[in-house]
Amino acid sequence: MIIIVGAGSHGLSLAYHLVKKGYDKKDITLIEWKRIGYGSSSRNASRYRYHFYSKENVEYAINAINYLRKQSKELEYNSLLLRTGYLWIINEEQEYSLFKKLDSFWSSYNIGGKFIECKYQLPYIKFEGQCYLAPQDGAFHHDYILYSYYYSIKDKISTIYDKVVSLIKDGNKIKGVKLSSGKEVYGNKVIVTAGAWSNEILSSIGINVPIFPEKKEIYITEPLKYFIEPLIINSKLQIYFSQTLKGEIIGGIEDKRDYKFEEFTISISNAIKFLKGIRQLIKGIEGIGILRGWSGYYEMTPDSSQIMGYSDDWPEGLFIDAGYSGHGMMFAPYSGKIMADLIADNIKNKFIDIFSPSRFKLNKLINETLVI
């Protein structure tokens, strides 16, 4: 029996790929505390990008986005995958030097962008200076990916709605999980895909994985005519935003917080800061207002990179796929595939070793600094 803890995008993708391999209800139990997509999977801005700081994440992104494109044609619902680009506004010489270096690095992977004069090429931006445009990046609709997975497998697996309070092990082997209801569910393979809550589950048997919740907020304005194509990032104003096809401006601010679990609310002061920021940067939106917003967690790690696979000192049969530090939704289709290959066929993709939980004690950190 395979037990998957967490019915977000990574848990559902894993279950989907196991079902494709012939597994069914007698083989797979999915356990979810609240509802499908309760955590980060339904609380994000739905963007994909190749452009990371570390070579490990760039290489992972290249593979993952290629697979995302393939999956978007295979899944039941249209995920609205669009190539819209990312645009970094360059405010200082130091930032320009960084992007010159990054552009050379990205060009070695054939994903180089270009420096542009914003006021000439994107006249709706109130900025006189250079920007860096990465046209290969884009957007999708997270719900259509999430529910494509769910509705294609919901009758082919067993699903339990309850909270996992502890793992069960016997010596050096995993045996199952204990639920808040007191029920015990037994299985010889347990995969923790519980996002920001993953360490809480693993620590029940003395395993501490450095995954920490950092609350983030997203704001959406009333709709305008669609004219902002790329995701725009301005580090000086600590803001990022883009526009939906409907015309709403969607984004957030860089609001550094202590790592802890908080209520899923939004801050009025931060919403005002976001509104002032977009009005300062975009022409013709002076009267626009916030329509709605939501909050969720980045599941942060010390090197801002994901944790996949297992550690050799863990109980046999215990696995993890979590800690994506704000870029998990776009990686979910690919991570589900390579985790399914590992669990079902013992095929170990190179990224399982690269992003292994063992890297923290071996001091082989990825150090991803380009977190948005």
BELLIN-V501524 format. One record per backbone hydrogen bond with DSSP energy under -0.5 kcal/mol. NH is the residue of the N-H (numbers start at 1). CO is the residue of the C=O. E is the energy in kcal/mol with one decimal. If there is no record, write none. Layout:
nh=(NH;NH)
co=(CO;CO)
e=(E;E)
This chain:
nh=(2;3;3;4;4;5;5;6;6;12;13;14;15;16;17;18;19;20;21;21;22;23;27;28;29;30;31;31;32;32;37;38;42;42;43;48;52;58;59;60;61;62;63;64;65;66;67;68;69;70;71;72;73;73;74;74;75;79;82;84;84;85;86;87;88;89;89;90;90;91;96;97;98;99;100;101;102;103;104;105;106;107;108;108;109;110;111;114;116;118;118;120;121;122;125;126;127;129;131;132;133;133;134;134;135;137;138;139;140;141;142;144;145;146;147;148;149;150;151;152;153;153;154;156;157;158;160;162;162;165;165;166;168;170;173;174;175;176;177;178;179;180;182;185;187;188;189;190;191;192;192;193;193;197;198;201;202;203;204;205;206;207;208;209;211;212;214;216;218;219;220;221;222;224;229;231;232;232;233;234;235;238;239;240;241;242;243;244;247;250;250;251;252;254;255;256;260;260;265;271;272;273;274;275;276;277;278;279;280;281;282;283;285;288;291;292;294;296;298;299;300;300;304;307;308;309;310;314;316;318;319;320;321;322;325;327;332;332;335;336;337;338;339;340;341;342;343;344;345;345;346;347;348;349;352;353;354;355;356;359;360;362;364;368;369;371)
co=(27;1;189;2;29;3;191;4;31;8;9;10;11;12;13;14;15;16;17;18;19;18;24;24;2;158;4;29;30;160;7;35;37;39;40;138;50;54;55;56;57;58;59;60;61;62;63;64;65;66;67;68;69;70;70;71;71;77;139;82;137;137;134;231;132;87;233;88;130;89;92;93;94;95;96;97;98;99;100;101;102;103;104;105;106;107;106;133;131;116;129;117;117;118;122;281;125;127;116;88;114;131;86;132;133;134;48;82;46;79;140;141;141;142;143;144;145;146;147;148;149;150;150;153;153;28;30;32;160;163;178;178;176;173;170;316;168;168;185;166;183;163;179;177;175;1;1;317;3;190;319;5;191;194;195;197;198;199;201;202;203;202;206;207;209;300;298;296;294;251;292;249;289;247;227;85;230;241;87;239;89;234;234;252;232;250;228;248;244;242;248;219;240;238;253;254;213;258;263;267;268;269;270;271;272;273;274;275;276;277;278;124;282;285;220;220;218;216;214;297;212;298;301;322;355;320;308;311;172;315;190;309;192;307;299;324;328;329;331;332;333;334;335;336;337;338;339;340;340;341;342;341;346;347;349;349;350;351;353;356;357;358;359;303;367;369)
e=(-3.6;-0.5;-3.0;-0.5;-2.8;-0.5;-2.8;-0.8;-2.9;-2.6;-2.2;-2.1;-2.4;-2.7;-2.4;-2.2;-2.5;-1.9;-0.8;-0.6;-1.9;-2.0;-2.0;-2.0;-2.7;-3.3;-3.0;-0.5;-0.5;-2.7;-2.1;-1.9;-0.8;-1.2;-1.7;-2.5;-1.2;-2.0;-2.6;-2.1;-2.7;-2.4;-1.8;-3.1;-3.1;-1.7;-1.8;-2.5;-2.4;-1.6;-3.0;-2.2;-0.8;-0.8;-0.9;-0.6;-2.8;-0.5;-2.9;-0.8;-0.8;-2.9;-1.8;-3.5;-2.8;-0.6;-2.8;-0.5;-1.8;-0.7;-2.0;-2.5;-1.9;-2.1;-2.0;-2.0;-2.7;-2.6;-1.7;-2.0;-3.6;-2.5;-1.1;-0.5;-1.7;-1.7;-2.1;-2.0;-2.5;-0.9;-1.6;-1.2;-2.3;-2.9;-2.1;-3.8;-1.6;-0.8;-2.6;-2.8;-3.0;-0.5;-3.1;-0.5;-0.7;-1.1;-2.3;-2.5;-1.9;-2.7;-0.6;-0.5;-1.1;-2.8;-3.0;-1.0;-2.0;-2.1;-2.5;-1.3;-1.0;-0.9;-2.0;-2.2;-0.8;-2.3;-2.9;-1.3;-0.8;-0.6;-2.4;-1.5;-2.9;-3.0;-1.2;-2.7;-3.4;-1.5;-2.6;-3.1;-3.0;-2.1;-1.9;-2.7;-2.2;-0.8;-1.5;-2.7;-2.9;-0.5;-2.5;-2.4;-0.8;-2.2;-1.9;-1.4;-2.3;-2.7;-1.0;-1.7;-1.7;-1.7;-0.6;-0.7;-2.3;-2.9;-2.3;-3.0;-3.1;-2.9;-2.8;-2.2;-2.0;-1.8;-0.9;-2.3;-0.6;-3.5;-3.0;-2.8;-0.5;-0.7;-2.1;-2.3;-1.9;-2.3;-0.6;-2.8;-1.4;-2.1;-0.6;-1.9;-1.9;-2.4;-1.3;-0.7;-1.3;-0.9;-2.0;-2.2;-2.2;-2.0;-2.4;-2.3;-2.7;-2.1;-2.3;-1.9;-1.8;-1.2;-2.5;-2.7;-0.7;-1.8;-3.1;-1.9;-2.1;-2.3;-2.7;-0.5;-2.5;-1.2;-1.4;-3.4;-2.4;-1.7;-0.5;-2.1;-3.7;-1.6;-2.6;-2.2;-2.2;-2.3;-1.9;-1.8;-1.0;-0.7;-2.7;-2.5;-1.4;-2.4;-2.3;-1.9;-2.4;-1.7;-2.6;-2.8;-0.6;-1.5;-1.1;-2.1;-0.6;-0.9;-1.8;-0.7;-1.8;-2.5;-1.0;-1.7;-1.1;-1.7;-2.9;-2.8;-0.7;-1.4)
